[in-house]
Amino acid sequence: MILIVGGAGQGKLAFARERFGFSGADAAPGGPVWNDFHLAVRDCLRAGGDVAALTERASRCELVLCDEIGCGVVPIDREERRWREETGRACQLLAQKARAVYRVVCGIPVCLKEEEPC
């Protein structure tokens, strides 16, 4: 599994398409690419689901793309803080299992981890 993180609108999807050559259909539910993982965490929390199980499912995908939502002002709303914290924890677990982790900023990918040289 490869994890790609970065802020909203920073070019994660374009990088993933260019570097790994997947199509939009690959990002469909049940496909090899899990786009917007952070939104799945939010939906899971709202439904009272198990974020650990969700993270385990995501770790079986080829690519997981997730917005960084932990930067900036800490939300005053308890649910928003919990979402932010749970997403961060889930990304830590995904990064541990990933064979590669990239952070995309301003359309520029930065390799954080890779089994083979970036």
NORURSUL-V518414 format. One record per run of one state. SS is the DSSP state (H for helix, E for strand, L for the rest). FROM is the first residue (numbers start at 1). LEN is the number of residues. If there is no record, write none. Layout:
# NORURSUL-V518414
ss | from | len
SS | FROM | LEN
SS | FROM | LEN
This chain:
# NORURSUL-V518414
ss | from | len
L | 1 | 1
E | 2 | 5
L | 7 | 5
H | 12 | 9
L | 21 | 3
H | 24 | 4
L | 28 | 5
E | 33 | 2
L | 35 | 2
H | 37 | 10
L | 47 | 4
H | 51 | 9
L | 60 | 3
E | 63 | 5
L | 68 | 10
H | 78 | 20
L | 98 | 2
E | 100 | 6
L | 106 | 2
E | 108 | 7
L | 115 | 4
